[in-house]
């Protein structure tokens, strides 16, 4: 994941760092539609949240960077899943396994245990065939906090020059559409 902000102004770096903090907070906040989970946040292991940061690539070109899969979690329809990663997610989330014969809380179980591996394979197959639902946590955070950015002339120019890239990075599909400034 990479969102570029081209401004030598320290204000933009500060804003980018604040946006990283807001993204981390959003990931740790219970998400709508996940109320059935014991842990309804999208930040399970913390790997994605910890990967977020601001890098000054070259003289004032700031990038908000993080694990590539975060954009896939935001956009949904992510079809890449690894059985071992899912097994580790199952034992940390926690996930309850229920069958007609028994109910087991798998939190803290061995991720290599038979029942955990069986469930991980089922979940992996379903993700690979149907994809995931979007969380929209990046879009929602950026849109709700964009109003806090006090736009100054250099920023306006950067946005005008890069509006298509910025909107695509935010997940908008702009194929065949024109973006105009009034």
C-alpha positions in Angstrom: 0.0 0.0 0.0 1.3 3.5 -0.8 -0.3 6.9 -0.9 2.0 9.7 -2.1 1.7 13.3 -0.8 4.0 15.7 -2.6 4.6 18.7 -0.4 7.8 19.9 1.3 5.7 21.4 4.0 6.1 19.9 7.5 2.3 20.3 7.8 1.7 17.5 5.3 4.1 15.2 7.1 2.3 15.9 10.4 -1.1 15.3 8.7 0.2 12.0 7.2 1.4 10.9 10.6 -2.0 11.8 12.1 -3.7 9.9 9.4 -1.6 6.8 10.2 -2.7 7.2 13.9 -6.3 7.4 12.9 -6.0 4.3 10.6 -4.5 2.4 13.5 -7.3 3.6 15.8 -9.9 2.6 13.3 -8.4 -0.9 12.9 -8.6 -1.4 16.7 -12.2 -0.1 16.9 -15.1 -2.7 16.7 -16.4 -2.7 13.2 -20.0 -2.5 12.2 -21.2 -5.8 10.9 -18.7 -7.8 13.0 -20.8 -7.8 16.2 -21.0 -11.6 16.1 -17.3 -11.9 16.8 -15.9 -11.9 20.3 -13.2 -9.6 18.9 -15.0 -7.4 16.3 -11.9 -5.4 15.4 -10.0 -5.9 12.1 -6.7 -5.6 13.8 -6.1 -9.2 15.0 -2.3 -9.8 15.2 -1.3 -6.2 15.0 1.0 -6.9 12.0 -1.0 -4.6 9.6 -1.4 -1.8 12.2 2.3 -1.9 13.1 3.3 -1.9 9.4 1.7 1.6 8.9 4.1 4.5 8.7 5.1 7.7 7.0 8.2 7.7 4.8 9.8 10.8 3.3 11.0 9.3 0.0 12.7 12.3 -1.4 12.6 16.0 -0.3 9.0 16.3 0.8 7.4 13.4 -1.0 5.7 11.6 1.8 4.2 8.1 1.5 1.8 6.4 3.9 3.0 2.8 3.7 1.9 -0.5 5.1 1.3 -4.2 4.3 -0.2 -4.6 0.8 -3.0 -6.8 2.0 -4.5 -3.8 4.0 -5.8 -2.4 0.7 -7.3 -5.8 -0.1 -9.0 -5.9 3.3 -10.4 -2.4 2.7 -11.6 -3.1 -0.8 -12.8 -6.7 -0.2 -12.9 -9.5 -2.7 -9.5 -10.6 -1.5 -9.1 -14.2 -2.7 -5.6 -15.0 -1.4 -5.5 -17.1 1.8 -2.9 -19.3 3.4 -4.1 -22.3 5.6 -1.4 -21.6 8.3 -2.2 -17.9 8.5 -5.9 -18.7 8.8 -5.1 -21.3 11.5 -3.2 -18.7 13.5 -6.1 -16.2 13.0 -8.6 -18.8 14.3 -6.7 -19.4 17.6 -6.1 -15.7 18.2 -9.5 -14.2 17.2 -11.1 -16.4 19.0 -13.3 -18.6 16.8 -15.8 -21.0 18.2 -16.3 -24.3 16.3 -19.8 -25.7 16.6 -21.0 -29.0 15.2 -24.1 -31.0 15.9 -22.1 -33.0 18.5 -20.0 -30.3 20.2 -19.0 -26.7 20.6 -15.3 -25.8 21.1 -13.7 -22.4 21.8 -10.5 -22.5 19.8 -8.8 -19.5 21.4 -5.3 -20.4 22.5 -5.5 -23.9 20.8 -2.5 -25.2 18.9 -2.8 -23.9 15.3 -1.5 -27.3 14.1 -4.2 -29.2 15.9 -6.4 -31.3 13.6 -9.7 -29.4 14.1 -8.0 -26.0 13.7 -6.4 -27.2 10.5 -9.6 -28.6 9.1 -11.5 -25.4 9.9 -8.6 -23.3 8.4 -8.7 -25.3 5.2 -12.5 -24.8 4.9 -12.2 -21.1 5.5 -9.3 -20.8 3.1 -11.2 -22.6 0.4 -14.2 -20.3 0.9 -12.1 -17.2 0.7 -10.3 -18.4 -2.4 -13.7 -19.2 -4.1 -15.8 -16.3 -2.9 -13.5 -13.6 -1.7 -13.9 -11.4 1.3 -16.3 -8.6 2.2 -14.9 -5.0 2.1 -14.2 -3.3 5.4 -13.8 0.2 3.9 -11.8 1.2 7.0 -9.2 3.2 4.9 -11.8 5.0 2.7 -14.0 5.7 5.7 -11.1 7.1 7.8 -9.7 9.3 5.0 -13.1 10.7 4.0 -14.1 11.5 7.5 -10.9 13.2 8.4 -10.1 15.0 5.1 -12.2 18.0 6.3 -9.5 18.5 9.1 -6.9 19.2 6.5 -6.5 23.0 6.1 -5.7 23.1 2.5 -3.1 25.6 1.4 -2.0 26.6 -2.1 0.8 24.0 -2.7 -1.5 21.2 -1.5 -4.2 22.3 -3.8 -1.7 22.2 -6.7 -0.5 18.7 -5.7 -4.1 17.5 -5.5 -4.9 18.9 -8.9 -1.9 17.2 -10.4 -2.5 13.9 -8.7 -6.3 13.7 -8.2 -6.7 10.6 -10.3 -4.0 8.7 -8.5 -5.3 9.9 -5.1 -8.8 8.8 -5.8 -7.7 5.4 -7.2 -5.6 4.9 -4.1 -8.7 5.6 -2.1 -10.5 2.9 -4.0 -12.5 4.9 -6.5 -13.0 3.5 -10.0 -12.5 6.3 -12.4 -12.4 4.5 -15.7 -13.9 6.6 -18.4 -14.7 9.5 -16.1 -13.3 13.1 -16.0 -12.4 14.9 -12.8 -12.8 18.7 -13.0 -12.0 21.4 -10.5 -14.3 24.5 -10.4 
